[in-house]
Amino acid sequence: MYDLIVIGGGPAGLTAMVYAIHKRLEALLITEDLGGKANYRMHIRGLEGYETINGEEVVRKFRGQVEYLDFARLMDRVVGVQSLKASDGEEYFKVSTKGGATFVARSLVVATGARPKMLGVPGERDLLGLGVSYSAISHAPLFWGKATAVVGSDELAFRAVTELATLAGQVYLLAPQPLPEDSPWMAKIRGLDNVTIMPGATVAAMHGSPYLDEITVRLADGSTTKLAVKGLFVELGLIPNSEIVKGLVELDSQGRIVVDCRGATSHPGIYAAGDVTNSYAEQVLIAIGDGAKAVLAAYEYLLRHPKPLAEPVKTAIR
């Protein structure tokens, strides 16, 4: 039986695993990749060598520590988590993977991240990271003086527009859904000289090679027009990868795992970190801190809870 299983190998998961190793815990990392969103870079014409993810070097070092510990990691996807009881009443967790392996642990750190809501239009995947972004909070500073567009109809998009307006040459707000008339965000946006609001507009296609140069926009009346932009921010929110613990821990209205300031979930022994949680801002450095807090809290939990007297049989890695 493992002391701890870390699920997910992004910034939060890698940090948690490194801290677990430092605490001499018998730990296992299960992940489909190493690095997660820290592997993602935004490339802009004229700034080809610029790395935009703060904390990437820290994550690279953590990844290096984990890579050589092949006995403590499994490259696979977790498909299920169960809470079980040992014969002495102590709780443990059974983790199942897509590859058919099962493992048991006394505690978990869930760091499975989140995925962006994509538009699903031609050119989107080809231009991802080449002008197309899903996080203005991360990439807005790269578009100083450039023409940009934001897709969205709520506060997430309004925040992106307001930030971009302070540095971009032009900002188009493409709002697929009706805009709130009484929003203080909208009152501010309507007063910005370099912002053009396009109610009912949607993106039909994205163009450029290798970088984004233009988007085709479908207007509210059904006609189309083209906008020359260097940056497109799809601000429709993130989809947290929390399905494996649904029903075990409390989720908020967006499906994110609810955690306290220590990364503890509503279920004792289960901790969570990074973008899969309701922690503020999807930033690499924040995820790193979340991962460290979660595993330190899990370590304290393990100190308070002895190992089950009757241990379940641990399935070998396959």
N, C-alpha and C positions, 0 to 999 in steps of 0.2 A: 504494500500500500504506500502510495506517495504521500508526503506531507502536503504537497501543493501541486496543482496542475494549473499552468497558465495557458489560457486559450487565446491565441492571436499573437502575431509576431511583428506588429507595428511598433511605433515609438513607446507606447504604454506597455505593451507586452514584453518587449525586449528589456526595458528598464526593470520591470517586475522580475523577470527571470534572472537578470544579473544580480539584483539585490537578494533574491532567494538563494542564489549560489553563495553570495557573501555571508549569508546567515547560516550556511551549512545545512540548508533544508534539502531533503530528498525531493527534488522538483522535476517536473517534466513540462516542456513547452510543446504545445501542439499548434501548428500553424501551416497555412498554405504557402506563405512566403516570409521572407525576413526583411523588414524595413517598412512594409505597409506604405502609407502615404508619403513617407520620407523618400521613397524611390521616385516620387513624382516631382518634376521640375517644370517651370514655365520658361519657355524659350521665346525671346522677342528679337525681331530683326534689329541688329546693331548692338544687342546685349547678349550675344550667343554664349559668352562664358560666365554669365551671371547666374548664381545659384540663389533661388528665392526662398528656400525653406529654411528659416532660422532653426538651428538645432540639428541640422542634417549631419554635421560632423560628429556630434555627440552620439546620434543614433548609429552612425557608421562604426564607431568604436564599440558600442554595446553589441552590435551585430557581430563584430569580429570576435568578441569574447564568447558569444553563444555558438558561433559556427564550428569551433573546434570541439565543442562538447557534444559530439554526435550521439552519445549515449543518453543525453538529457533532452533531446528534441526529436520530434516526429513531424515530417512534412506531410500533413494530411489535413482534412477538414473535419471539424467536430460537427456531428449531426444531431446529437442528443445528450442531455444531462439529466440524471435522475438522483433524487435524494433517497438514501436507504439507511437502515438501522442495523448496527451490529448487534450481536446477542446480548451485550452488556448495556445496550441502549444508546451508545454513542453513535452519532450520525456520521455518515461518509457519503461521498458523491461518486456516482458511476458515470464515466464519460465515454461515449461511443463515437467512432469516426467513420467517415465515408468508406475507408478501406477495410472496414470490418473488425477493427481492433477495439477492445474495451479496456479501460483502466479505472482504478479507484483511487481516491485521494481524500484526505481529511479536510481540505479547503480548496477553494478555487479563486482565481483572478480571471475575470472575463474581460478581455481587451480586444474584442472582435471588430471594433471600428464601425464605420458607417459608409454608405455609398451615396453619391449624389443622385438626385433626380435629373435624368437626362431628357432632352427634348425628343430624341429619336429621329432627327432630320438628316438629310444627306449632308455629308461633309463634317458632321459633328465629331465622330470618332477620329477621323483623319487629322483634324485640327486641334484635338485635345492637347493642351500644353503648348500649343503654337499660336496662342491668341485666345483660345477658348478656355475659360476658367469657371469653377464652381465656388469660388471663395474670394470675394473682393477684400475681405479682411487680410488675406494672405498676399494677394497679387496686385491690388490697386496701385501701389506705389511705382510699379513698373511702367505705368501708362501715362507718365507725365507729358502733358501737351498733346496727347493723341486723342483721336476720336474713338469713343467707346459706346457700348450699348449694354443695358441691363434688362434681363427678362424677369418679371415677377410683379405681383400685385399686392404684396403685404409688407410688413415692417422690415423683413430681411432684405427685400429689394430696395426699399426706401433708404435704409442705412447705407447700402452699397452706392446708390445714386448720390447721396449726400457726401460720402467720402470721396467718390470719384470727381465730383464737381469742384473740389478744392484743388485738384491737380491736373485733371484731363482737360483737353481743349474743348471737347464736346461730349455730352452724355445724352443718349437717347433712352428713355424709359419705355420699354415695350410691355404693356400691361394687359395680359390676356383676360383677366377678370375685372369686374367693375372696381373702380378705385373709391376708397372711403372719402367722403367729402369733409368729414369732421376730424380727420387725422392731423395732428400737429406736424407730423412728418410731411404730409402733402402741402400744408401751408408753407413750410420752409422750401420745399422743392419748387413750388410754383413761383417762388421769388428768385430763383437762381437763373441768371442770364444765359448760362451755357447748357441748360437742360431743356430738352424737347420731350414733352409727354405725348405718347401715342396710345390712347385708350383702345382696347380691343385688338391691338396688333400682336401678331405672333411671328416667330421665325420659321420660314419655310425651307431655307437651305443656307449653308455656309460655304464660302468660296475662298480659295487662296492656295498657293503652292510655293514654298512649304508653309508660309505663315498666313494667318487669316487676313484677308484684305477687304472682304465685302460680305454682306448678308442679304438674302432675299427676305423681305418682310411682307406678310399678308396683312393687309389693313382690315379694319372693321367692316368695310363695305364689300370685301371679297377681292378687291384689286390687289396688285402687288407692286412693290417698289424696291429699289436696291439702296442700301446704305453702305458707304465706304467707312469701315471701322477697323481698327487694329486690335481691339479687345472686345470680347463678348463675355459677359458675366451672367451665367444662368443661376439665378438666386431663387430656386424653388425649394430649397431645404435639403436635408440629408435623410436617408433611410437607415436607421440604426440596425446593425446586424445582431439583434437581440432575440431572434426566434428560438434559439436553443434553450433559453432560460425563461421563456414565456410560461407563466403559471407557477414558477418557482420564486420569482422576485417581483417586486412592484415595478411597473412600467408607467411612464407618464403618458399623456394623450398623444404624443408623437412616437411612442414605442421605445423611448430611451429608458435605460435602467436608472432608477432613482437611487442616488447614493448620498451619504452624508459627507462631512468634511474629511473623513478618513477613508473614503472609498467603500464603506460598508453598505451593503444592500439591505433590503428588508428581511433577508434570509440569513441567519447566523452561519458563518463559515464561507459565504459567497461574497466576494468583493469584485468591484468593477472599476475600470479606468479607461480614460480616453474618450473618443468620439461616440462610443456606444452608450455613454452615460449622459445625464443632464448637466454635466459640468459646462461652465461657460467657455465659449470660443473654441473652434476647432483648430488649435495651434499645436505644432509639434512640441514646443517647450512646455506647454500646459499638459500635454499628454505624458511627457516624460515625468513631470512632477506627480501627476495622478498615479502613474504606475509605481513610483517609489512609495507614495503614501499607502496605496492599496496593499502592497506586499508587506510593509512594516506593520500595518494593522492586522493582516493575516497571520503574521509571525506571532503577534501578541495573542491572537485567538488560539493558535496552536499551543502556546505555552500554558494557556488556561485549560486546554482540553487534552487529556491523555489519549494515547493511541488506543483504539478498540482492543479489548483483550482477545477477541476472536476476529482475526483479520480475514477479510474475503481474499480469495485467490486472485493475484494480479496477472492479467493476461499479458503475454509477451508481446513486444512490438513486432508488428508484421509489416 
